């Protein structure tokens, strides 16, 4: 599932530069996550980077957009077709993912 930012967001902006997919941007009132670009950091981090830096813990899984680890990894590979390290990690099965915890 894609991660979402709740209305508890304080607009600190800490999350935006942490996203490996550039899925986070400033919305009209709070920061927002583009679900089409969010991979929950599968392939990049063992947990969602936005959650790790959010001071008010408003970056949470979106239950309206469930995804499997494989779907999230495929999305990451499609978003980063020239990332040889990601491709090699995906091929070996040794990639970071919250699903491995």
C-alpha positions as CSV (number, residue, x, y, z in Angstrom):
1,X,0.0,0.0,0.0
2,X,1.2,3.5,-0.5
3,X,2.0,5.6,2.5
4,X,-0.2,8.7,3.1
5,X,0.3,11.8,5.2
6,X,-2.5,12.6,7.6
7,X,-3.9,16.0,8.5
8,X,-1.7,16.0,11.6
9,X,1.2,17.1,9.3
10,X,2.9,20.2,10.6
11,X,4.4,21.1,7.2
12,X,8.0,20.7,8.5
13,X,9.1,19.3,5.1
14,X,11.4,16.7,6.7
15,X,9.9,13.9,4.7
16,X,10.2,15.4,1.2
17,X,14.0,15.0,0.6
18,X,14.0,11.5,2.2
19,X,11.8,9.9,-0.5
20,X,13.8,7.9,-3.0
21,X,11.0,8.2,-5.5
22,X,10.3,12.0,-5.3
23,X,6.7,11.0,-4.3
24,X,6.3,13.7,-1.6
25,X,5.4,17.3,-2.4
26,X,3.9,20.3,-0.7
27,X,0.1,20.3,-1.1
28,X,-2.2,23.2,-0.5
29,X,-2.4,22.6,3.3
30,X,-0.1,19.7,4.1
31,X,2.6,17.6,2.4
32,X,1.1,14.9,0.2
33,X,2.3,11.6,-1.3
34,X,1.7,10.5,-4.9
35,X,0.6,6.9,-4.5
36,X,1.6,6.1,-8.0
37,X,5.3,6.9,-7.0
38,X,5.3,5.6,-3.5
39,X,6.9,2.2,-3.0
40,X,7.0,2.3,0.8
41,X,10.8,2.5,0.2
42,X,10.8,-1.2,-0.8
43,X,14.2,-1.7,-2.5
44,X,15.7,1.3,-0.8
45,X,15.1,1.2,3.0
46,X,14.0,-1.4,5.6
47,X,11.2,1.0,6.6
48,X,9.6,4.0,5.1
49,X,12.0,6.9,5.2
50,X,9.3,9.5,5.6
51,X,8.0,7.7,8.7
52,X,11.5,7.6,10.1
53,X,12.0,11.4,10.0
54,X,8.4,12.6,10.7
55,X,8.3,14.4,14.1
56,X,4.6,13.9,14.5
57,X,4.3,10.4,13.0
58,X,1.7,11.4,10.4
59,X,3.2,9.3,7.6
60,X,1.2,6.1,7.8
61,X,0.2,3.2,5.5
62,X,-2.8,3.9,3.4
63,X,-5.3,1.1,3.9
64,X,-7.2,2.2,0.8
65,X,-4.2,1.3,-1.4
66,X,-2.8,-2.1,-0.4
67,X,0.1,-3.5,-2.4
68,X,2.3,-6.6,-2.2
69,X,6.0,-6.4,-1.7
70,X,6.4,-7.7,-5.3
71,X,4.2,-4.9,-6.7
72,X,6.1,-2.3,-4.7
73,X,9.4,-3.6,-5.9
74,X,8.2,-3.7,-9.5
75,X,7.1,-0.1,-9.2
76,X,10.5,0.8,-7.8
77,X,12.2,-0.9,-10.7
78,X,9.9,0.9,-13.2
79,X,10.6,4.3,-11.5
80,X,14.4,3.7,-11.5
81,X,15.1,1.7,-14.7
82,X,18.8,2.8,-14.7
83,X,19.5,1.9,-11.1
84,X,21.8,-1.1,-11.5
85,X,22.2,-1.6,-7.7
86,X,18.4,-1.8,-7.3
87,X,18.1,-4.2,-10.2
88,X,20.8,-6.5,-8.8
89,X,19.3,-6.4,-5.3
90,X,15.9,-7.3,-6.7
91,X,17.3,-10.1,-8.8
92,X,19.1,-11.6,-5.8
93,X,16.1,-11.2,-3.5
94,X,18.4,-9.3,-1.1
95,X,16.7,-5.9,-1.1
96,X,15.6,-3.7,1.8
97,X,11.9,-3.9,2.7
98,X,9.6,-3.5,5.6
99,X,8.2,-6.8,4.7
100,X,11.5,-8.5,5.7
101,X,11.3,-7.3,9.3
